[in-house]
Amino acid sequence: MLRTVLLGSFVPALTLGVLATPCAAEDAPSHDGHWRGVVTASIQNTVRLDATIDRQRASLHFGEPANCKIVADHLRDADGSSFYRFHPSTNGGGFCARLYPGELMVNTPAPRSIAMAFQRAESRWAGVLKRADSTKE
């Protein structure tokens, strides 16, 4: 009987402990989805960007004059931001070629938007992108 009482008390306590403990996936920011916007290094240096992001990878397609694509693998999450490492660009384009082996940082400044920042040569590029379904072409 003592065994039943102890076990009966232990199971609910264990269940409560598991439910109350946040898992790492809940702590990680979610930037998953398709995003569109503009990134800039200065007034003169502006390029359109379409990004598709999931937990493992970010795929970026830069518009004219860059006109290139590049992929980055997820590295880590820290302080509400996700960090990705660029692969070499497979479709050419000097803009994307100079991103490798750099890092991309993504965070969420507001609902339905993400902020991106990355270094290219001597310039820091940054911008805010909106969910693709909420932008008008």
ROMI-632677 format. One line per 3 residues: number of its first residue (from 1); their letters; for each residue x, y, z of N, C-alpha, C. Coordinates in steps of 0.02 Angstrom, whole numbers, plus 32768, in hexadecimal, padded with zeros to 4 digits. Example, Ala and Ser with C-alpha at 12.3 -4.5 7.8 and 13.67 -1.06 7.14 Angstrom:
BEGIN
1> as> 8294/7EE4/8186/8267/7F1F/8186/8294/7F5B/8186  8282/7F90/8162/82AC/7FCB/8165/8285/8002/818A;
***
This chain:
BEGIN
1> mlr> 8029/7FC5/8000/8000/8000/8000/802C/803F/8000  8061/803F/8028/808E/8078/802A/80AC/8084/7FE4  80BD/804E/7FC2/80D8/8053/7F7F/80A6/8075/7F50;
4> tvl> 8067/8064/7F54/8032/8081/7F2A/802A/80CB/7F39  802B/80DF/7F78/8023/8125/7F8B/805E/814E/7F72  809B/8135/7F7A/80D6/8159/7F63/80D6/8160/7F17;
7> lgs> 80C5/8129/7EF5/80C3/812A/7EAC/808B/8159/7E94  8052/8157/7EB7/801A/8183/7EA6/802C/81CC/7EAE  8057/81DD/7EDE/806D/8223/7EE8/80A4/8236/7EB7;
10> fvp> 80CD/8206/7EA6/8107/8213/7E7B/80F3/8222/7E33  80C5/81FC/7E17/80B2/8203/7DD1/8095/8249/7DC2  8064/8262/7DEA/804C/82A6/7DDC/8082/82DB/7DE4;
13> alt> 80AE/82D3/7E16/80E4/8303/7E20/8114/8302/7DE5  8124/82C7/7DCB/8151/82C1/7D91/8130/82E0/7D54  80F0/82D3/7D4A/80CC/82EF/7D11/80CB/833B/7D14;
16> lgv> 80BD/8357/7D4E/80BC/839F/7D57/8101/83BD/7D49  8135/839B/7D61/8179/83B3/7D55/818B/83B4/7D0B  8177/8381/7CE6/8185/837E/7C9F/815E/83B4/7C7A;
19> lat> 8120/83BF/7C8B/80F7/83F2/7C6A/810E/8438/7C7A  8129/8443/7CB5/813E/8486/7CCA/8184/8498/7CB0  81AA/8466/7C99/81EE/8473/7C81/81EC/8486/7C38;
22> pca> 8202/84C3/7C26/8202/84D7/7BE0/8236/84B0/7BB9  8225/849D/7B7D/8256/8479/7B54/827C/84AC/7B29  82B4/8497/7B0E/82DF/84C4/7AE7/82BB/84DC/7AA8;
25> aed> 8291/84B3/7A8B/826E/84C7/7A4E/823F/8502/7A5C  8221/8504/7A98/81F5/853C/7AA8/821D/857C/7AB2  825A/8576/7ACB/8284/85B1/7AD8/82A1/85CE/7A98;
28> aps> 82A9/85A4/7A65/82C7/85BB/7A27/8295/85E6/7A00  82AD/861D/79E4/827F/8647/79BD/8269/8623/797E  822C/8631/7967/8214/8614/7929/8212/8649/78F3;
31> hdg> 823D/8640/78C2/823F/866D/7888/8229/8649/784A  820B/860E/7853/81F7/85E4/781A/81C6/8609/77ED  81CE/8600/77AC/819F/861C/777D/81C1/863B/7741;
34> hwr> 8199/865C/7718/81B1/867F/76DD/81AB/86CA/76E9  81E2/86EE/76DD/81E7/8735/76EF/81FE/875E/76B3  81E7/879D/76B0/81FB/87CA/7679/8209/8810/7695;
37> gvv> 823A/8830/7676/8249/8874/768A/8286/888E/7667  82A5/88C0/7686/82E0/88E1/766B/8316/88E3/76A0  8354/88D5/768C/838D/88DE/76B9/83B9/8916/769C;
40> tas> 83D8/893B/76C9/8401/8973/76B3/8443/8975/76D9  8475/8991/76B7/84B5/89A0/76D8/84BC/89EB/76DD  8499/8A0F/76B3/8496/8A58/76B4/845D/8A6C/7685;
43> iqn> 8451/8AAB/767F/841C/8AC3/7652/8428/8AAA/760B  8466/8AAC/75F4/8476/8A98/75B0/8477/8A4C/75A6  8482/8A27/75DB/8488/89DE/75D6/844A/89BD/75F3;
46> tvr> 841A/89AE/75C8/83DC/898F/75DD/83CD/8955/75AE  83B6/891D/75C9/83A5/88E4/759F/8368/88C0/75BC  833D/88A9/7590/8301/8884/75A3/8315/883E/75B8;
49> lda> 82F2/8822/75EA/8303/87E0/7605/82C4/87B7/7611  82C4/8779/75F8/8292/8747/7609/82B6/8712/7632  829B/8701/766C/82BC/86D0/7698/828A/869A/76AC;
52> tid> 82A1/865C/76AC/827B/8624/76C6/82A3/8606/76FF  8285/8601/773A/82A9/85EC/7776/8283/85B3/7797  82A9/8580/77AD/828E/854D/77DA/82C1/8541/7811;
55> rqr> 82B4/8511/783C/82DF/8506/7877/8327/84F3/7864  8331/84D9/7828/8373/84C1/7815/8398/84EF/77E5  8373/8517/77BE/8392/8539/7785/836F/857A/7773;
58> asl> 8395/85A8/7758/837B/85E6/773B/8391/85E8/76F3  8362/85F5/76C6/8371/85FA/767F/8360/8642/7669  8392/8665/764F/8389/86AC/763D/838F/86B5/75F2;
61> hfg> 8361/86DB/75D5/8364/86EC/758E/8364/8738/7589  839C/8753/7571/83A4/879B/756B/8390/87B0/7524  836B/87E8/7520/8356/8803/74E0/838E/882B/74BF;
64> epa> 837C/884E/7489/83AD/8877/7464/83C5/88B1/7490  8402/88C5/748B/8435/88AF/745C/845C/8872/7474  8451/8859/74B1/8476/881F/74CA/8464/87E0/74A3;
67> nck> 8423/87D2/749D/8409/879A/7477/842D/8759/7485  8428/8741/74C3/8448/8702/74D5/8423/86E1/750F  8433/86A2/751B/8415/867B/7551/844D/865E/757C;
70> iva> 843E/8658/75BD/846E/8639/75EB/8448/8617/7624  8465/85E3/763F/8447/85BC/7675/8473/85C1/76B2  8454/85C1/76ED/8479/85C4/772C/845B/8590/775C;
73> dhl> 8485/856A/777E/846E/8538/77AF/846A/8557/77F4  8439/8540/781A/842F/8558/785F/846A/8545/788A  8484/8576/78AF/84BB/856B/78DE/84A4/8566/7926;
76> rda> 8480/859B/793C/846D/859E/7982/8437/85D4/798B  8417/85D2/79C6/83E8/8605/79DB/8404/8624/7A1B  8401/8666/7A20/8419/8689/7A5B/83F5/86CC/7A62;
79> dgs> 83DD/86DA/7A9D/83BE/871B/7AAD/8388/872F/7A7C  835D/86FF/7A68/8326/870E/7A3B/8338/8712/79F2  8376/8706/79E1/838C/8707/799B/83A2/86C2/7985;
82> sfy> 839C/86B5/7944/83B6/8678/7926/83F1/868B/78F9  8424/8661/78FA/8460/866D/78D2/8469/8634/78A1  847B/8646/7863/8484/8617/782C/84C8/8623/780C;
85> rfh> 84E8/85EF/77F1/8528/85F5/77CE/851E/85E9/7783  8535/8619/775A/852C/8614/7712/8556/85DC/76F3  853A/85BA/76C1/855E/858B/7695/857B/85B4/765B;
88> pst> 85A9/8596/7635/85BD/85B7/75F7/8580/85BC/75C9  857A/85F3/75A4/8543/85FC/7575/854C/85CD/753A  8516/85AB/7526/851B/857A/74F0/8508/8597/74AC;
91> ngg> 84E5/85D0/74AB/84D0/85EA/746A/84F8/8627/7455  8531/8632/7475/855B/866A/7462/8542/86AC/747E  855D/86E1/7465/854A/8723/747C/857A/873A/74B1;
94> gfc> 859C/8771/74A3/85CE/878B/74D1/85B3/879F/7515  8575/87B7/7516/8557/87CC/7555/8554/8791/7586  8537/8759/7570/8531/871E/759B/8574/86FD/75A9;
97> arl> 85A1/86FE/7577/85E2/86DF/7580/8608/86FF/75BA  85FE/8741/75C3/8622/8764/75F9/8600/875E/763D  85C6/873D/7640/85A6/8730/7681/85C6/86F4/76A5;
100> ypg> 85DE/86C3/767E/85FE/8688/769A/8643/869B/76B5  8657/8684/76EF/8638/8656/771F/8616/867B/7759  85F6/86B1/774C/85D9/86DB/7781/859C/86BE/77A2;
103> elm> 8580/86E5/77D0/8546/86D1/77F6/850C/8701/77EB  84D1/86E5/77F0/8492/870A/77EC/8472/8709/7831  845A/8743/7848/8436/8747/7887/83EE/8759/7879;
106> vnt> 83BF/8736/7899/8377/8742/788F/8357/874A/78D4  832E/877E/78DD/8306/8784/791A/82C1/879F/7908  8295/87A3/7939/8250/87B6/792E/8241/87F7/7953;
109> pap> 8243/8831/7930/8235/8870/7951/81EB/887D/795D  81BF/885E/7935/8177/8869/793A/8153/882D/791B  8114/8823/792C/80EE/87EC/790D/80EE/87F2/78C0;
112> rsi> 80F2/87BA/789F/80EF/87B5/7856/812A/87D8/7833  8161/87E1/7857/819D/87FD/7838/81DB/87E0/7859  8212/87E1/7833/8253/87CC/784E/8286/8800/783A;
115> ama> 82B9/8806/7862/82F2/8832/7853/832D/8805/7841  8350/8816/780B/838B/87F1/77F5/83C7/881F/77F4  8400/8802/7803/843F/8828/77FD/8476/87F7/77E9;
118> fqr> 84A3/880E/77BD/84DC/87E6/77A8/8513/8815/7790  8550/87FB/7790/858A/8822/777A/859D/880B/7734  85AB/883B/7708/85C3/882C/76C5/85FE/885A/76B8;
121> aes> 8638/883D/76B0/8676/8864/76A8/867B/8894/76E3  867F/88D4/76D6/8686/8905/770C/8644/8923/7722  860D/890D/7704/85CC/892B/7712/859F/88FD/773B;
124> rwa> 857B/891B/776A/8548/88F6/7790/8505/8904/776F  84E2/88CF/775B/84A1/88D4/773B/846C/88C1/776D  8433/88E5/776C/83FD/88D6/779B/83BB/88ED/777D;
127> gvl> 8385/88CE/7796/8343/88E2/7780/830D/88BC/77A5  82D0/88D4/779F/8296/88B3/77BD/826C/8896/7784  825C/8856/778A/8234/8833/7758/81F0/8822/7775;
130> kra> 81BE/8821/774B/8179/8810/775F/8168/87CB/7745  8138/87AA/7766/8120/8769/774C/8109/8773/7704  811B/8744/76D9/810C/874A/7691/80C1/8752/7685;
133> dst> 8097/8731/76AC/804F/8735/76A0/8032/8778/76B8  805B/87A1/76DA/8042/87E2/76F1/805F/881C/76C9  8087/880D/7696/80A3/8842/766C/807D/8846/762B;
136> ke> 807A/8880/760F/8058/8889/75CE/808D/8890/7598  8083/886D/7563/80B2/8870/752B/80A6/88AE/7501;
***
